[in-house]
Amino acid sequence: MPERAVKGEREAQLAQAKENLARLTDEVELAIHTAHNKLERTQQMLKVSEEIMALRSESNRVLQQELLQGAALKSQAAMASAQEYDAKALLLQSQLDYSQAHDEFIHAMGVAPE
């Protein structure tokens, strides 16, 4: 094979490699950006869930106290307890979502998980 043909082939391979690198770089940047956005969203949801849990717990505590004093109905106290359990379930789901988003972000960054 003539030297000129070999050189042309090598240049074509180099150009293809550069295109592949640019495409992969774009894909990685997009994956990192997407994972980071998800991490931020789930972190915000986790904060909201914690606030809801605190409010539902306090509401339940107050209604249970009122029930003991005869100022609330059993159905009201039961509803407050159910709402506290719902808030706890939401908090647990938010914690799981955040943990998964954190793992996805670490993976996108190419860092070995702890």
C-alpha positions as CSV (number, residue, x, y, z in Angstrom):
1,M,0.0,0.0,0.0
2,P,1.5,3.3,-0.9
3,E,2.5,5.7,1.9
4,R,0.1,8.3,0.8
5,A,-2.9,5.9,1.0
6,V,-1.8,4.8,4.5
7,K,-1.5,8.4,5.6
8,G,-5.0,9.1,4.3
9,E,-6.4,6.1,6.0
10,R,-4.8,7.1,9.3
11,E,-6.2,10.6,9.0
12,A,-9.7,9.2,8.3
13,Q,-9.4,7.0,11.5
14,L,-8.3,10.0,13.5
15,A,-11.2,12.1,12.3
16,Q,-13.6,9.3,13.2
17,A,-12.0,8.9,16.6
18,K,-12.4,12.7,17.2
19,E,-16.1,12.5,16.2
20,N,-16.7,9.5,18.5
21,L,-15.0,11.4,21.4
22,A,-17.1,14.5,20.8
23,R,-20.3,12.4,20.7
24,L,-19.3,10.5,23.9
25,T,-18.4,13.8,25.6
26,D,-21.8,15.2,24.8
27,E,-23.6,12.1,26.0
28,V,-21.7,12.1,29.3
29,E,-22.3,15.9,29.8
30,L,-26.0,15.3,29.2
31,A,-26.1,12.3,31.6
32,I,-24.4,14.3,34.3
33,H,-26.7,17.3,33.8
34,T,-29.8,15.1,33.9
35,A,-28.7,13.3,37.0
36,H,-27.8,16.5,38.8
37,N,-31.2,18.0,38.0
38,K,-32.9,14.8,39.4
39,L,-30.7,15.0,42.5
40,E,-31.8,18.6,43.1
41,R,-35.5,17.8,42.6
42,T,-35.4,14.8,44.9
43,Q,-33.5,16.8,47.5
44,Q,-36.2,19.5,47.4
45,M,-38.9,16.9,47.7
46,L,-37.1,15.3,50.7
47,K,-37.1,18.7,52.5
48,V,-40.8,19.1,51.7
49,S,-41.6,15.6,53.0
50,E,-39.7,16.3,56.2
51,E,-41.7,19.4,56.8
52,I,-45.0,17.6,56.1
53,M,-44.0,14.8,58.5
54,A,-43.2,17.3,61.2
55,L,-46.6,19.0,60.7
56,R,-48.6,15.8,60.6
57,S,-46.8,14.5,63.7
58,E,-47.7,17.6,65.6
59,S,-51.2,17.6,64.4
60,N,-51.6,14.0,65.4
61,R,-50.1,14.7,68.9
62,V,-52.5,17.6,69.4
63,L,-55.6,15.6,68.3
64,Q,-54.6,12.6,70.5
65,Q,-54.3,15.0,73.4
66,E,-57.7,16.5,72.6
67,L,-59.2,13.1,72.3
68,L,-58.0,12.3,75.8
69,Q,-59.6,15.6,77.0
70,G,-62.8,14.9,75.2
71,A,-62.4,17.8,72.8
72,A,-61.9,15.6,69.7
73,L,-63.8,12.7,68.2
74,K,-62.2,9.3,67.8
75,S,-62.6,9.6,64.0
76,Q,-60.7,12.9,64.0
77,A,-57.8,11.3,66.0
78,A,-57.8,8.2,63.7
79,M,-57.7,10.5,60.7
80,A,-54.7,12.4,62.2
81,S,-52.9,9.1,62.8
82,A,-53.6,8.0,59.2
83,Q,-52.3,11.3,57.9
84,E,-49.1,10.9,59.9
85,Y,-48.6,7.4,58.5
86,D,-49.2,8.8,55.0
87,A,-46.6,11.5,55.7
88,K,-44.1,8.9,56.9
89,A,-44.6,6.8,53.8
90,L,-44.1,9.9,51.7
91,L,-40.9,10.7,53.6
92,L,-39.6,7.2,53.1
93,Q,-40.3,7.3,49.4
94,S,-38.6,10.7,49.2
95,Q,-35.5,9.3,51.0
96,L,-35.4,6.3,48.6
97,D,-35.8,8.6,45.5
98,Y,-33.0,10.9,46.8
99,S,-30.7,7.9,47.5
100,Q,-31.3,6.5,44.0
101,A,-30.8,10.0,42.4
102,H,-27.6,10.3,44.3
103,D,-26.3,6.9,43.1
104,E,-27.3,7.9,39.5
105,F,-25.3,11.1,39.8
106,I,-22.3,9.3,41.2
107,H,-22.5,6.8,38.4
108,A,-22.9,9.5,35.7
109,M,-19.8,11.2,37.2
110,G,-17.9,8.0,36.8
111,V,-17.0,7.8,40.5
112,A,-16.9,4.5,42.3
113,P,-19.7,4.2,44.8
114,E,-18.8,4.2,48.5
